[in-house]
Amino acid sequence: MNLQHQHILVIQTAFIGDAILASSVLEKLHHCFPKAKLSILVRKGNESLYHEHPFLEQTLVWNKKEGKYKSLLALLKTIRKQKFDTVINLHRYASSGFLTAFSKAKYTAGYDKNPFSFLFNHKSKHIIGDGRHEIARYNDLIESITNAEVFKPKLYPSFKDFSAIEKYVASSFVCMAPSSVWFTKQLPPQKWIELCNSIPSHIRVYLLGAPSDIQLCETIKQSSTHSHITILAGQLSLLESCELMKHARMNYVNDSAPLHLASSGNAPVTAFFCSTVPEFGFYPLSYQSKVVEVKPLDCRPCGLHGYKTCPKGHFKCGNDILLPPYNSDK
């Protein structure tokens, strides 16, 4: 084993989807340095993704609600105490750059956009829309200490997670995750209703999401003619949702975190891209995957992350999407 990389910390304190994709780096590092001690740092709320991870020594958590700068300094103290020899920063902003630069690690890597990148040992460019997936851009940060091969993201639901969803997998089903933080990244409710109605009656429909998504799921269920819709939003953990998606005949998602949950379990997935585009590098990685979008549309993409409302007022990128027939997903 390379003696310079025995105790490694991976940092990704962005949102859920980013934290899921960070698992691709853990997979690669474990493959190249099988005896190394691996840790990951995520923001509060994402730590459950790595619960009982088989080769992860620990999950560190940044809880900004405890006071952004106070908690950051406490976290730096913890990182320094653990004496990591290698810190890989997948996050592009100052907070994580501060932790990386002053970690006292012998080897640090991060993106050149980070305000503290001038203190890193290794820097890479991060270019959205360069034709590559985000996990390939992640791999740029470790290629110099590993190789050019890009590993896929992977999460590890436990037997306990399977036990929690076992009662739902007895019959054929599809999963739908209708919500997104951003309005313009979310397929309109009427489209989800139409999609539910297109599913054969003997196929169950499970609606997934966070507790805040329950109202949207209720609207879809009440407006649909499908007779077997179950709302699981707010009832399953992230790993339980990942495990459930692996057993579905199809998972229907937006360009949002559930897309990456499907990728991490190699679950079949149909991804709807409204205001954003797959070329940004966040398309599904499952072997059985399909992207549905409106092309061409001169106002699309209108932004990197989406908006609360359509800048043009018509939301054609969502309203004009043609839903795929169910039998095409077999």
VOMARGU-558042 format. One record per residue (C-alpha): residue number from 1; residue in three letters; x, y, z. Coordinates in steps of 0.02 Angstrom, whole numbers, plus 32768, in hexadecimal, padded with zeros to 4 digits. Layout:
REM VOMARGU-558042
<node resi="NUM" resn="ALA" u="X" v="Y" w="Z"/>
...
END
This chain:
REM VOMARGU-558042
<node resi="1" resn="MET" u="8000" v="8000" w="8000"/>
<node resi="2" resn="ASN" u="803A" v="80B0" w="7FDB"/>
<node resi="3" resn="LEU" u="8076" v="80ED" w="8085"/>
<node resi="4" resn="GLN" u="803D" v="819F" w="805F"/>
<node resi="5" resn="HIS" u="7F86" v="816E" w="805A"/>
<node resi="6" resn="GLN" u="7F5E" v="8106" w="80F2"/>
<node resi="7" resn="HIS" u="7EE2" v="8179" w="814A"/>
<node resi="8" resn="ILE" u="7E6F" v="81D2" w="80CF"/>
<node resi="9" resn="LEU" u="7DE2" v="824F" w="80E6"/>
<node resi="10" resn="VAL" u="7D67" v="8275" w="8059"/>
<node resi="11" resn="ILE" u="7D04" v="8316" w="806B"/>
<node resi="12" resn="GLN" u="7C5C" v="8338" w="8018"/>
<node resi="13" resn="THR" u="7BEE" v="83AE" w="807C"/>
<node resi="14" resn="ALA" u="7B75" v="83DB" w="7FF0"/>
<node resi="15" resn="PHE" u="7AC6" v="8391" w="7FDB"/>
<node resi="16" resn="ILE" u="7A87" v="82DD" w="7FDD"/>
<node resi="17" resn="GLY" u="7AA8" v="82B6" w="7F26"/>
<node resi="18" resn="ASP" u="7B5B" v="82F5" w="7F32"/>
<node resi="19" resn="ALA" u="7B78" v="828E" w="7FD0"/>
<node resi="20" resn="ILE" u="7B38" v="81F3" w="7F75"/>
<node resi="21" resn="LEU" u="7BAB" v="820F" w="7EE0"/>
<node resi="22" resn="ALA" u="7C3D" v="8223" w="7F59"/>
<node resi="23" resn="SER" u="7C2F" v="8168" w="7F7A"/>
<node resi="24" resn="SER" u="7C81" v="814E" w="7ECF"/>
<node resi="25" resn="VAL" u="7D22" v="8196" w="7F17"/>
<node resi="26" resn="LEU" u="7D15" v="8125" w="7FB0"/>
<node resi="27" resn="GLU" u="7D02" v="808E" w="7F3C"/>
<node resi="28" resn="LYS" u="7D9C" v="80C1" w="7ED9"/>
<node resi="29" resn="LEU" u="7E08" v="80E7" w="7F70"/>
<node resi="30" resn="HIS" u="7DD9" v="8044" w="7FC5"/>
<node resi="31" resn="HIS" u="7E06" v="7FE5" w="7F26"/>
<node resi="32" resn="CYS" u="7EAF" v="803A" w="7F15"/>
<node resi="33" resn="PHE" u="7ED9" v="8042" w="7FCF"/>
<node resi="34" resn="PRO" u="7E7B" v="7FAE" w="801B"/>
<node resi="35" resn="LYS" u="7ED4" v="7FBD" w="80C4"/>
<node resi="36" resn="ALA" u="7EBC" v="8079" w="80D5"/>
<node resi="37" resn="LYS" u="7E49" v="80C2" w="8159"/>
<node resi="38" resn="LEU" u="7DC1" v="8123" w="80FE"/>
<node resi="39" resn="SER" u="7D52" v="81AB" w="8147"/>
<node resi="40" resn="ILE" u="7CD3" v="8220" w="80F9"/>
<node resi="41" resn="LEU" u="7C94" v="82CB" w="8130"/>
<node resi="42" resn="VAL" u="7BE2" v="82FB" w="8100"/>
<node resi="43" resn="ARG" u="7B66" v="8380" w="8136"/>
<node resi="44" resn="LYS" u="7AE6" v="835A" w="81BE"/>
<node resi="45" resn="GLY" u="7A57" v="82F3" w="8177"/>
<node resi="46" resn="ASN" u="7AC0" v="8291" w="80FA"/>
<node resi="47" resn="GLU" u="7B1D" v="8223" w="8176"/>
<node resi="48" resn="SER" u="7A98" v="8199" w="816E"/>
<node resi="49" resn="LEU" u="7AD3" v="8173" w="80BC"/>
<node resi="50" resn="TYR" u="7B6F" v="8126" w="8106"/>
<node resi="51" resn="HIS" u="7B24" v="80CC" w="819B"/>
<node resi="52" resn="GLU" u="7B7D" v="8024" w="81B4"/>
<node resi="53" resn="HIS" u="7BE3" v="803D" w="8116"/>
<node resi="54" resn="PRO" u="7C52" v="7FA1" w="8108"/>
<node resi="55" resn="PHE" u="7CFC" v="7FF2" w="80EC"/>
<node resi="56" resn="LEU" u="7CE2" v="80A1" w="8130"/>
<node resi="57" resn="GLU" u="7D36" v="80BF" w="81D7"/>
<node resi="58" resn="GLN" u="7CC9" v="8154" w="8206"/>
<node resi="59" resn="THR" u="7C53" v="81DA" w="81C9"/>
<node resi="60" resn="LEU" u="7C77" v="828A" w="8206"/>
<node resi="61" resn="VAL" u="7BE6" v="8306" w="8206"/>
<node resi="62" resn="TRP" u="7BE5" v="83C3" w="81F2"/>
<node resi="63" resn="ASN" u="7B4D" v="8409" w="824A"/>
<node resi="64" resn="LYS" u="7B42" v="84BE" w="8213"/>
<node resi="65" resn="LYS" u="7AA9" v="84DB" w="827F"/>
<node resi="66" resn="GLU" u="7B1A" v="84D5" w="8317"/>
<node resi="67" resn="GLY" u="7B6A" v="8575" w="82D7"/>
<node resi="68" resn="LYS" u="7BC1" v="8571" w="822F"/>
<node resi="69" resn="TYR" u="7C6B" v="85B2" w="8263"/>
<node resi="70" resn="LYS" u="7C6C" v="856B" w="8313"/>
<node resi="71" resn="SER" u="7C44" v="84BD" w="82D1"/>
<node resi="72" resn="LEU" u="7CC3" v="84D1" w="8245"/>
<node resi="73" resn="LEU" u="7D4F" v="84F6" w="82C0"/>
<node resi="74" resn="ALA" u="7D1A" v="8463" w="832D"/>
<node resi="75" resn="LEU" u="7D1C" v="83F3" w="8294"/>
<node resi="76" resn="LEU" u="7DC9" v="842E" w="8263"/>
<node resi="77" resn="LYS" u="7E06" v="8402" w="8311"/>
<node resi="78" resn="THR" u="7DBE" v="8353" w="82FE"/>
<node resi="79" resn="ILE" u="7E0D" v="833C" w="8252"/>
<node resi="80" resn="ARG" u="7EB8" v="8376" w="828F"/>
<node resi="81" resn="LYS" u="7EB0" v="8303" w="8325"/>
<node resi="82" resn="GLN" u="7E93" v="826C" w="82B6"/>
<node resi="83" resn="LYS" u="7F30" v="8291" w="8250"/>
<node resi="84" resn="PHE" u="7EF1" v="8268" w="81A2"/>
<node resi="85" resn="ASP" u="7F80" v="8259" w="8126"/>
<node resi="86" resn="THR" u="7F0E" v="8275" w="8090"/>
<node resi="87" resn="VAL" u="7E77" v="82E8" w="807B"/>
<node resi="88" resn="ILE" u="7E11" v="82E6" w="7FDA"/>
<node resi="89" resn="ASN" u="7D97" v="8378" w="7FCE"/>
<node resi="90" resn="LEU" u="7D08" v="835F" w="7F52"/>
<node resi="91" resn="HIS" u="7CB5" v="8402" w="7F88"/>
<node resi="92" resn="ARG" u="7CE0" v="84A6" w="7F31"/>
<node resi="93" resn="TYR" u="7CBC" v="8525" w="7FB8"/>
<node resi="94" resn="ALA" u="7D1C" v="8580" w="8041"/>
<node resi="95" resn="SER" u="7CE0" v="851E" w="80D8"/>
<node resi="96" resn="SER" u="7D21" v="8477" w="809B"/>
<node resi="97" resn="GLY" u="7DBB" v="84CB" w="8052"/>
<node resi="98" resn="PHE" u="7DE4" v="8511" w="80FE"/>
<node resi="99" resn="LEU" u="7DD8" v="8463" w="814B"/>
<node resi="100" resn="THR" u="7E43" v="8419" w="80C1"/>
<node resi="101" resn="ALA" u="7ECA" v="849E" w="80C0"/>
<node resi="102" resn="PHE" u="7EE1" v="849D" w="817C"/>
<node resi="103" resn="SER" u="7EC7" v="83E3" w="819C"/>
<node resi="104" resn="LYS" u="7F83" v="83C7" w="81AC"/>
<node resi="105" resn="ALA" u="7F73" v="8337" w="8130"/>
<node resi="106" resn="LYS" u="800F" v="8312" w="80CB"/>
<node resi="107" resn="TYR" u="7FAB" v="8306" w="8029"/>
<node resi="108" resn="THR" u="7F14" v="8372" w="8000"/>
<node resi="109" resn="ALA" u="7EAF" v="837A" w="7F60"/>
<node resi="110" resn="GLY" u="7E1E" v="83E6" w="7F27"/>
<node resi="111" resn="TYR" u="7DDA" v="8451" w="7E9B"/>
<node resi="112" resn="ASP" u="7E30" v="84EF" w="7E63"/>
<node resi="113" resn="LYS" u="7D8D" v="8551" w="7E7C"/>
<node resi="114" resn="ASN" u="7D9D" v="853A" w="7F37"/>
<node resi="115" resn="PRO" u="7DD8" v="85DC" w="7F8A"/>
<node resi="116" resn="PHE" u="7E5A" v="8578" w="7FED"/>
<node resi="117" resn="SER" u="7E9A" v="8513" w="7F58"/>
<node resi="118" resn="PHE" u="7F3F" v="8571" w="7F57"/>
<node resi="119" resn="LEU" u="7F6A" v="850D" w="7FF3"/>
<node resi="120" resn="PHE" u="7F3E" v="8463" w="7FA8"/>
<node resi="121" resn="ASN" u="7FC2" v="83E8" w="7F69"/>
<node resi="122" resn="HIS" u="7F59" v="83B8" w="7ED3"/>
<node resi="123" resn="LYS" u="7ED5" v="841D" w="7E75"/>
<node resi="124" resn="SER" u="7E5D" v="83F0" w="7DE9"/>
<node resi="125" resn="LYS" u="7DE5" v="8455" w="7D81"/>
<node resi="126" resn="HIS" u="7D2A" v="8439" w="7D98"/>
<node resi="127" resn="ILE" u="7CCC" v="8462" w="7CF9"/>
<node resi="128" resn="ILE" u="7C10" v="8445" w="7CF3"/>
<node resi="129" resn="GLY" u="7BDB" v="8413" w="7C44"/>
<node resi="130" resn="ASP" u="7C83" v="83CB" w="7C0E"/>
<node resi="131" resn="GLY" u="7C29" v="832E" w="7BD0"/>
<node resi="132" resn="ARG" u="7C5E" v="82C4" w="7C65"/>
<node resi="133" resn="HIS" u="7BFF" v="8284" w="7CFA"/>
<node resi="134" resn="GLU" u="7C1D" v="82D3" w="7DA3"/>
<node resi="135" resn="ILE" u="7C70" v="8233" w="7DE2"/>
<node resi="136" resn="ALA" u="7CF4" v="8246" w="7D59"/>
<node resi="137" resn="ARG" u="7D15" v="82F6" w="7D98"/>
<node resi="138" resn="TYR" u="7D24" v="82AE" w="7E47"/>
<node resi="139" resn="ASN" u="7DA0" v="822F" w="7E07"/>
<node resi="140" resn="ASP" u="7E0F" v="82BC" w="7DC6"/>
<node resi="141" resn="LEU" u="7E3B" v="82E1" w="7E7C"/>
<node resi="142" resn="ILE" u="7E7E" v="8232" w="7E9E"/>
<node resi="143" resn="GLU" u="7EBD" v="81FD" w="7DF2"/>
<node resi="144" resn="SER" u="7F70" v="8232" w="7E1B"/>
<node resi="145" resn="ILE" u="7F75" v="81BC" w="7EB0"/>
<node resi="146" resn="THR" u="7F0F" v="8131" w="7E60"/>
<node resi="147" resn="ASN" u="7EE9" v="8122" w="7DA5"/>
<node resi="148" resn="ALA" u="7E6F" v="815F" w="7D20"/>
<node resi="149" resn="GLU" u="7DE7" v="80DE" w="7D40"/>
<node resi="150" resn="VAL" u="7D44" v="8129" w="7D7F"/>
<node resi="151" resn="PHE" u="7CE1" v="80C5" w="7DFF"/>
<node resi="152" resn="LYS" u="7C24" v="80D0" w="7E10"/>
<node resi="153" resn="PRO" u="7BCE" v="810B" w="7EAF"/>
<node resi="154" resn="LYS" u="7B93" v="8082" w="7F23"/>
<node resi="155" resn="LEU" u="7B34" v="8081" w="7FC7"/>
<node resi="156" resn="TYR" u="7B20" v="7FEE" w="803C"/>
<node resi="157" resn="PRO" u="7A72" v="7FD4" w="8083"/>
<node resi="158" resn="SER" u="7A78" v="7F54" w="810F"/>
<node resi="159" resn="PHE" u="7A0C" v="7EBB" w="8131"/>
<node resi="160" resn="LYS" u="79AE" v="7F2A" w="81AC"/>
<node resi="161" resn="ASP" u="7987" v="7FA2" w="811D"/>
<node resi="162" resn="PHE" u="7946" v="7F11" w="80B3"/>
<node resi="163" resn="SER" u="78DC" v="7ED3" w="8144"/>
<node resi="164" resn="ALA" u="788C" v="7F7F" w="814F"/>
<node resi="165" resn="ILE" u="7852" v="7F7A" w="8099"/>
<node resi="166" resn="GLU" u="7838" v="7EBE" w="8084"/>
<node resi="167" resn="LYS" u="777B" v="7ECB" w="8095"/>
<node resi="168" resn="TYR" u="7776" v="7F42" w="8000"/>
<node resi="169" resn="VAL" u="77D3" v="7ED2" w="7F85"/>
<node resi="170" resn="ALA" u="775E" v="7E3C" w="7F89"/>
<node resi="171" resn="SER" u="7706" v="7E75" w="7EEA"/>
<node resi="172" resn="SER" u="773D" v="7ED4" w="7E4E"/>
<node resi="173" resn="PHE" u="774F" v="7F8E" w="7E65"/>
<node resi="174" resn="VAL" u="7799" v="8030" w="7E24"/>
<node resi="175" resn="CYS" u="77DD" v="80C1" w="7E8B"/>
<node resi="176" resn="MET" u="77C1" v="8179" w="7E67"/>
<node resi="177" resn="ALA" u="781B" v="8208" w="7EBC"/>
<node resi="178" resn="PRO" u="77B6" v="829F" w="7E81"/>
<node resi="179" resn="SER" u="7805" v="832C" w="7EE3"/>
<node resi="180" resn="SER" u="789F" v="839A" w="7ED3"/>
<node resi="181" resn="VAL" u="78E2" v="842F" w="7F35"/>
<node resi="182" resn="TRP" u="78D5" v="8498" w="7E96"/>
<node resi="183" resn="PHE" u="782F" v="84AF" w="7E3B"/>
<node resi="184" resn="THR" u="787E" v="84B0" w="7D8D"/>
<node resi="185" resn="LYS" u="78D7" v="8409" w="7DAC"/>
<node resi="186" resn="GLN" u="7833" v="83B6" w="7DDA"/>
<node resi="187" resn="LEU" u="77BE" v="8362" w="7D60"/>
<node resi="188" resn="PRO" u="7713" v="83B7" w="7D75"/>
<node resi="189" resn="PRO" u="7694" v="835F" w="7DE6"/>
<node resi="190" resn="GLN" u="761D" v="8340" w="7D56"/>
<node resi="191" resn="LYS" u="76A6" v="82DE" w="7CFE"/>
<node resi="192" resn="TRP" u="76C0" v="826F" w="7D97"/>
<node resi="193" resn="ILE" u="7603" v="8253" w="7D9D"/>
<node resi="194" resn="GLU" u="7605" v="8224" w="7CE4"/>
<node resi="195" resn="LEU" u="7699" v="81B1" w="7D03"/>
<node resi="196" resn="CYS" u="763F" v="815A" w="7D94"/>
<node resi="197" resn="ASN" u="75A6" v="8140" w="7D26"/>
<node resi="198" resn="SER" u="7612" v="80EE" w="7CA0"/>
<node resi="199" resn="ILE" u="7653" v="8067" w="7D15"/>
<node resi="200" resn="PRO" u="75F0" v="7FC3" w="7D09"/>
<node resi="201" resn="SER" u="757C" v="7FAA" w="7D9D"/>
<node resi="202" resn="HIS" u="75D6" v="7F0C" w="7DD8"/>
<node resi="203" resn="ILE" u="7679" v="7F6E" w="7DEC"/>
<node resi="204" resn="ARG" u="7682" v="7FCC" w="7E90"/>
<node resi="205" resn="VAL" u="76C0" v="8080" w="7E96"/>
<node resi="206" resn="TYR" u="772A" v="80BB" w="7F28"/>
<node resi="207" resn="LEU" u="7740" v="8177" w="7F3C"/>
<node resi="208" resn="LEU" u="77E7" v="81A1" w="7F8E"/>
<node resi="209" resn="GLY" u="782C" v="823F" w="7FDB"/>
<node resi="210" resn="ALA" u="784C" v="82A1" w="807A"/>
<node resi="211" resn="PRO" u="77C7" v="82CF" w="80FC"/>
<node resi="212" resn="SER" u="77B7" v="8378" w="80A4"/>
<node resi="213" resn="ASP" u="7780" v="831C" w="8005"/>
<node resi="214" resn="ILE" u="76E8" v="82C7" w="8052"/>
<node resi="215" resn="GLN" u="766C" v="834D" w="801B"/>
<node resi="216" resn="LEU" u="76A5" v="8341" w="7F65"/>
<node resi="217" resn="CYS" u="7698" v="8283" w="7F6D"/>
<node resi="218" resn="GLU" u="75E8" v="8291" w="7FB7"/>
<node resi="219" resn="THR" u="75B5" v="8302" w="7F27"/>
<node resi="220" resn="ILE" u="75F7" v="8286" w="7EA7"/>
<node resi="221" resn="LYS" u="75A4" v="81F2" w="7EFC"/>
<node resi="222" resn="GLN" u="74FB" v="8247" w="7F10"/>
<node resi="223" resn="SER" u="74FA" v="8282" w="7E5B"/>
<node resi="224" resn="SER" u="7531" v="81DD" w="7E0E"/>
<node resi="225" resn="THR" u="74BF" v="8151" w="7DD4"/>
<node resi="226" resn="HIS" u="7542" v="80CD" w="7E00"/>
<node resi="227" resn="SER" u="74FD" v="805F" w="7E8B"/>
<node resi="228" resn="HIS" u="759E" v="8029" w="7EE0"/>
<node resi="229" resn="ILE" u="7603" v="80C3" w="7F10"/>
<node resi="230" resn="THR" u="765E" v="80C4" w="7FB7"/>
<node resi="231" resn="ILE" u="76B0" v="8160" w="7FFD"/>
<node resi="232" resn="LEU" u="7758" v="8135" w="804C"/>
<node resi="233" resn="ALA" u="7799" v="81E7" w="8052"/>
<node resi="234" resn="GLY" u="77DC" v="820B" w="80FF"/>
<node resi="235" resn="GLN" u="77D4" v="8153" w="8132"/>
<node resi="236" resn="LEU" u="7878" v="810E" w="80EE"/>
<node resi="237" resn="SER" u="792D" v="813A" w="810F"/>
<node resi="238" resn="LEU" u="799F" v="8160" w="807C"/>
<node resi="239" resn="LEU" u="79EC" v="80B2" w="8082"/>
<node resi="240" resn="GLU" u="7941" v="8060" w="8090"/>
<node resi="241" resn="SER" u="7908" v="80C4" w="7FF8"/>
<node resi="242" resn="CYS" u="79A5" v="808E" w="7F9B"/>
<node resi="243" resn="GLU" u="7981" v="7FD8" w="7FC4"/>
<node resi="244" resn="LEU" u="78CB" v="7FE7" w="7F8E"/>
<node resi="245" resn="MET" u="78FD" v="8036" w="7EE9"/>
<node resi="246" resn="LYS" u="796E" v="7FA2" w="7EC2"/>
<node resi="247" resn="HIS" u="78D6" v="7F2F" w="7EC1"/>
<node resi="248" resn="ALA" u="7864" v="7F9F" w="7E58"/>
<node resi="249" resn="ARG" u="7836" v="7F7B" w="7DA5"/>
<node resi="250" resn="MET" u="785A" v="8032" w="7D84"/>
<node resi="251" resn="ASN" u="7883" v="80CE" w="7DE7"/>
<node resi="252" resn="TYR" u="7845" v="8176" w="7DA5"/>
<node resi="253" resn="VAL" u="78A7" v="820C" w="7DE4"/>
<node resi="254" resn="ASN" u="78D3" v="82C2" w="7DC3"/>
<node resi="255" resn="ASP" u="7983" v="8306" w="7DB0"/>
<node resi="256" resn="SER" u="7995" v="82FB" w="7E6D"/>
<node resi="257" resn="ALA" u="79D8" v="828F" w="7EFB"/>
<node resi="258" resn="PRO" u="796A" v="81F5" w="7ED8"/>
<node resi="259" resn="LEU" u="79BD" v="81EA" w="7E2D"/>
<node resi="260" resn="HIS" u="7A64" v="81D0" w="7E83"/>
<node resi="261" resn="LEU" u="7A18" v="8157" w="7F00"/>
<node resi="262" resn="ALA" u="79E4" v="80ED" w="7E6B"/>
<node resi="263" resn="SER" u="7A93" v="80F8" w="7E22"/>
<node resi="264" resn="SER" u="7AE2" v="80C3" w="7EC7"/>
<node resi="265" resn="GLY" u="7A79" v="8024" w="7EC7"/>
<node resi="266" resn="ASN" u="7A81" v="8007" w="7E0A"/>
<node resi="267" resn="ALA" u="79C3" v="800F" w="7E0D"/>
<node resi="268" resn="PRO" u="795E" v="8025" w="7D6C"/>
<node resi="269" resn="VAL" u="7935" v="80DC" w="7D55"/>
<node resi="270" resn="THR" u="78DA" v="8156" w="7CE5"/>
<node resi="271" resn="ALA" u="7917" v="8207" w="7D07"/>
<node resi="272" resn="PHE" u="78B5" v="82A3" w="7CD5"/>
<node resi="273" resn="PHE" u="7922" v="833A" w="7CAE"/>
<node resi="274" resn="CYS" u="78BD" v="83DB" w="7CA7"/>
<node resi="275" resn="SER" u="7920" v="847E" w="7CB4"/>
<node resi="276" resn="THR" u="79C9" v="8427" w="7CC9"/>
<node resi="277" resn="VAL" u="7A20" v="83B6" w="7C4B"/>
<node resi="278" resn="PRO" u="7A7E" v="830F" w="7C58"/>
<node resi="279" resn="GLU" u="7B16" v="8364" w="7C0B"/>
<node resi="280" resn="PHE" u="7B35" v="83B8" w="7CB3"/>
<node resi="281" resn="GLY" u="7B75" v="830E" w="7CE9"/>
<node resi="282" resn="PHE" u="7AF0" v="82CF" w="7D62"/>
<node resi="283" resn="TYR" u="7A99" v="824E" w="7CF5"/>
<node resi="284" resn="PRO" u="7A6E" v="819F" w="7D36"/>
<node resi="285" resn="LEU" u="7AF5" v="8119" w="7D3A"/>
<node resi="286" resn="SER" u="7A8A" v="807D" w="7D4D"/>
<node resi="287" resn="TYR" u="7A9E" v="7FFB" w="7CC5"/>
<node resi="288" resn="GLN" u="79E3" v="800A" w="7CA1"/>
<node resi="289" resn="SER" u="79C4" v="80C4" w="7C95"/>
<node resi="290" resn="LYS" u="7967" v="813F" w="7C29"/>
<node resi="291" resn="VAL" u="7966" v="81FD" w="7C20"/>
<node resi="292" resn="VAL" u="78C7" v="8257" w="7BEC"/>
<node resi="293" resn="GLU" u="78D0" v="830E" w="7BB9"/>
<node resi="294" resn="VAL" u="788B" v="8390" w="7B41"/>
<node resi="295" resn="LYS" u="7901" v="83AF" w="7AAE"/>
<node resi="296" resn="PRO" u="791F" v="8429" w="7A60"/>
<node resi="297" resn="LEU" u="78EB" v="84BA" w="7ACF"/>
<node resi="298" resn="ASP" u="794D" v="855B" w="7ABB"/>
<node resi="299" resn="CYS" u="7935" v="8595" w="7B6F"/>
<node resi="300" resn="ARG" u="7977" v="84F2" w="7BB7"/>
<node resi="301" resn="PRO" u="79DE" v="84E3" w="7C21"/>
<node resi="302" resn="CYS" u="79B0" v="8584" w="7C7B"/>
<node resi="303" resn="GLY" u="7A27" v="8566" w="7D0B"/>
<node resi="304" resn="LEU" u="7A94" v="84E9" w="7D64"/>
<node resi="305" resn="HIS" u="7A27" v="84C4" w="7DFB"/>
<node resi="306" resn="GLY" u="7978" v="84F4" w="7DC9"/>
<node resi="307" resn="TYR" u="7903" v="857E" w="7E03"/>
<node resi="308" resn="LYS" u="786A" v="8595" w="7E71"/>
<node resi="309" resn="THR" u="7808" v="85CB" w="7DD8"/>
<node resi="310" resn="CYS" u="7820" v="85BF" w="7D1C"/>
<node resi="311" resn="PRO" u="787E" v="865C" w="7CE1"/>
<node resi="312" resn="LYS" u="7816" v="865C" w="7C41"/>
<node resi="313" resn="GLY" u="7771" v="863A" w="7C97"/>
<node resi="314" resn="HIS" u="773F" v="85A5" w="7C29"/>
<node resi="315" resn="PHE" u="77A6" v="8514" w="7C73"/>
<node resi="316" resn="LYS" u="77A6" v="84B9" w="7BCC"/>
<node resi="317" resn="CYS" u="783A" v="844F" w="7C02"/>
<node resi="318" resn="GLY" u="77C6" v="83FA" w="7C7F"/>
<node resi="319" resn="ASN" u="7719" v="840F" w="7C36"/>
<node resi="320" resn="ASP" u="774B" v="83D1" w="7B88"/>
<node resi="321" resn="ILE" u="77A5" v="8332" w="7BC1"/>
<node resi="322" resn="LEU" u="775F" v="8297" w="7B6C"/>
<node resi="323" resn="LEU" u="7750" v="820B" w="7BEA"/>
<node resi="324" resn="PRO" u="7795" v="8162" w="7BB3"/>
<node resi="325" resn="PRO" u="7717" v="80D3" w="7BA7"/>
<node resi="326" resn="TYR" u="7729" v="8059" w="7C37"/>
<node resi="327" resn="ASN" u="774B" v="7FC2" w="7BCA"/>
<node resi="328" resn="SER" u="77E6" v="8017" w="7B81"/>
<node resi="329" resn="ASP" u="7839" v="800B" w="7C2E"/>
<node resi="330" resn="LYS" u="7839" v="7F4D" w="7C33"/>
END
